[in-house]
Structures are given as structure tokens and as C-alpha cells.
Amino acid sequence: MPQPVQIGPRGREILTAIVETFIETGEPVGSRILARESREGLSAATIRNVMADLTDAGFLEQPHTSAGRIPTAEAYRYYVEQISGKAHLSQEEEGKIQNFFHGVSDVQEFMERTSHVLSLMSSGVGVAIASGGINNTLDHVYFSRLAEQKILAVVVTKSGVVRDRVLRLERDVPQGDLDLAARYINDNFRGWLMEKIRAEIGRRIEQERSEYDRLMKSVEMLYRQGALASDEAAQSIYVEGTSNLVENEQDRARLRELLKTLEEKQRVAELLSAYVDARQEAVRVVIGLEEAVPEMRNFVLIGAPARSGNEVVGSLAVLGPTRIDYEHSITAVSYIARLFDRILNESDESK
């Protein structure tokens, strides 16, 4: 496999120009077009020689019906290395993105808007996934008696996620006792991680039974029936911009397969899980996704983990054809990932 260091300055300039021109036009790029745009005033003949070398090195290929060249996956990888760390959003673009997130204070709404913003910025598919353990600390609970031995338990986390479930108890519990149980949990455990609350309540049920017999019996019954279960495996998956593929994909059979894949949101989640590492600090660009999804051989994923402080609470990404606007997509993913951390931390501090 060719190494980027093998390309000299002239080859780097011509390869970059070919990639950017092909991304813009979708048409094979010929030497005459490049000669007109050459900053060094290179002739078409000189450019053809360099293009031939790049083709031999595996960076370009020539469609049968054209004298021009198109980039290979290796060319896109090289191009991404060249722009990584150098591309930045303009202040105007940053301002537009900030406006999209104005007033957002919880993870779910942030992720939903993220998928929309990324699809706009990239003209690809925006994906955002919020993991089940998002800021999984308790804000408050309340219990409501629906019918005899039937209770609605509502748990609200600090991030604004609301989980509710209907519980069937072994005996009927009056609303007054339910209110006391909710007050006990809220007074003692607000701000605790859900798994720590469950462990501590299990310990206190035995320790405090004699002192708060009636109260702890109600708490125990609610606890045993899963009132504080957190559904940690659940994920919220947002996908937006699939219509962008319809405009750009000419192969109708492949398009149907792609749309089918994107409609199955769990497959999208598995795709991000395969390529976006929670330990990575920067945006990752993966060109060619066939190892995870065969239909996406000519697709690219540009993704990053979403963090709140030191906690990874999801991931965000752009999916699109290799002819995607890499510069805007990479910078948008990077900027929104940083914005996520800032907004969510500010939200936590204000509570």
C-alpha cells in the first residue's frame, strides 16, 4: 500500500486539486482543467506525467469512458491526512451552529438537533446516538397510584431524561405512602448514580426497617418491582439527511439497500460502535465501510465520541459517499462534539 510520504510537493498539489475538483463536480478530472488552475503554471503534459505516476501508485483510477482520473479510497485517505488539524469553521458558521443549539439543556434534544445540523453541514446523513447511561444521576422520582396494586413510577435524571413504567405490586399502597417513599428517595439520593442508589437502598432496607417500618416496606416493594431500574442498555438514535443520498446515488438497487440499512437504526448504532472509539480524542475518518456493512463500500464515516466531562455519553457522525465535503464535515463534527461538552457542563452547573 502506498505511503503518503512518497508523494512530493508537486504530486501533493495535483492530487489535492483532483480530489477537491472531483468532490465538487463528480466528473473525472483531466489535465487541461488542472493546468488552467495550476498555481505553478504547470503544463497539461507535465500534469499528465504526474497523474500517471499517481495512478501507478494507486491514488487515481481512470474510468473506461473518460480520459480524466478519479480519486481512489487511498487518495481520499491521503487528502484527509493533509487537511486534518488545518481546517476550521468560520466564525459565521460557528455562530449558525450555536444558534441551532440555543436553549438546549438536555442530551436527548441536543442529539436530535445534532443529526439535523450535521446533515445540513455535510449534505450527507447526520447521525447522533445517546447512550443509555447518559448522566445517569437522579434528579427526582414520583409515584402515582393508577388502580389497586398498580403504580406509575416516573424517574427523571439530571440530564432531563424521563423514564416511566407501570408497576404491579404485591399489595395495594395508598397515595400518601407513595408520596412518603418518593420524598425519602428524593431527599436521600438526589444527584446519586442510579446503580449506586439501588445498591444503597438494598442495604438500607435491612438496616432501617425497624426505624421506618411502614415507609421502608413501601420503598422495598417499589424497589423490588423495578421502580429505579435505569434501562442502561437503551439508546436514542437519531438519523437525518437520508434524502441527500437519493439526490447523489445513481445506482437504484444500491440506493434501496443503503436506505434499508439506514432505516434500521440499530444497524446504524452498530456501525458507529464499530468505528467510533470512546477513547479517541479527535475526529476519526473511515473511508470504506464494507467490513461492517457490505453495501457501504464507497461510503465514509466521520465520527467522534460525545463527552460530558470525562464521561462518554454517546457518539455523533456524518455518513456519506466518498465524494463528501470532508473539510466542512470534519470541522462540524469536531466543533459540535466540543460544544456538546460545554453546553452539558454549563447545564449541570446551573442546576
Helices and strands as residue ranges (DSSP letters): G 4-6, H 9-25, H 31-37, H 44-56, E 60-61, E 70-71, H 73-83, H 91-100, H 107-122, E 125-130, E 138-147, E 150-157, E 162-168, H 175-189, H 194-207, H 213-224, E 236-240, H 242-248, H 252-263, H 265-275, E 284-287, G 294-296, E 299-308, E 311-321, H 326-350
